[in-house]
């Protein structure tokens, strides 16, 4: 049994370890971990208190995948519900669809009995406002100006100095040999309203298959969408590569996209035996790993690749 996540999954690891240790499913374990990260008010990249879009609205994306059946559920650009991962799971199990977004997602959340609430904390609202004011964007008079400003400032406003790694990736291998993977995020801070990153897109930010393994991405979502990164890592493992070689190959695919930009990509992956790999094009990122037999998870450094 294995449970692996991006560093910010640490606040929820205990819940997933408990579920797996008691014989629970990978799917239940990853959902439980992700929900605790979505609840964490100190994490401004996921769920409650996430950084908002340009208009000051917290807009969340999430996806969940089951490696046994390749079923998946995804939620995009949902506002007012703190647990998009659970709504994504209900999409997977109850709808004949894979992804629903925006108002449709909110309607479905309501039908699922989720409680609507304000996710924008006063602290985050102030950070958003200061960011716009500092950027001369309060009082903006048109979309082109707004977009130019967004692009110019994106690096500065998307990096939270306290929690530099945004988005949460969680994947598990349970005692029955099943794999599941989850990704949840508030996305690119100050993003254009309605923007979807890689996190809710199966194949881009999230993918798993019991026969080969799993991969989750954080970082510049646009690159993971364009390179089909999470699916690529799993495919490279299918082709016989080790989990580390598969991640390196995916970074080779990303290289031309990342080169010359200020953007980074981070991967967490696991093969079907539970061997884990964390890789990043940024500096000094970590990830968390638990294997059966360990009393708690350990924090490991990611392999740094240069672009
Ligand atoms: N990958 C996420 C996105 O593009 C953001 C992040 O991981 O920081 O929405």
Boltz pocket constraint, residues with backbone or C-beta under 6 A from the ligand:
constraints:
  - pocket:
      binder: B
      contacts: [[A, 45], [A, 165], [A, 166], [A, 167], [A, 185], [A, 186], [A, 187], [A, 188], [A, 196], [A, 197], [A, 198], [A, 199], [A, 205], [A, 217], [A, 218], [A, 219], [A, 220], [A, 221], [A, 222]]
      max_distance: 6.0
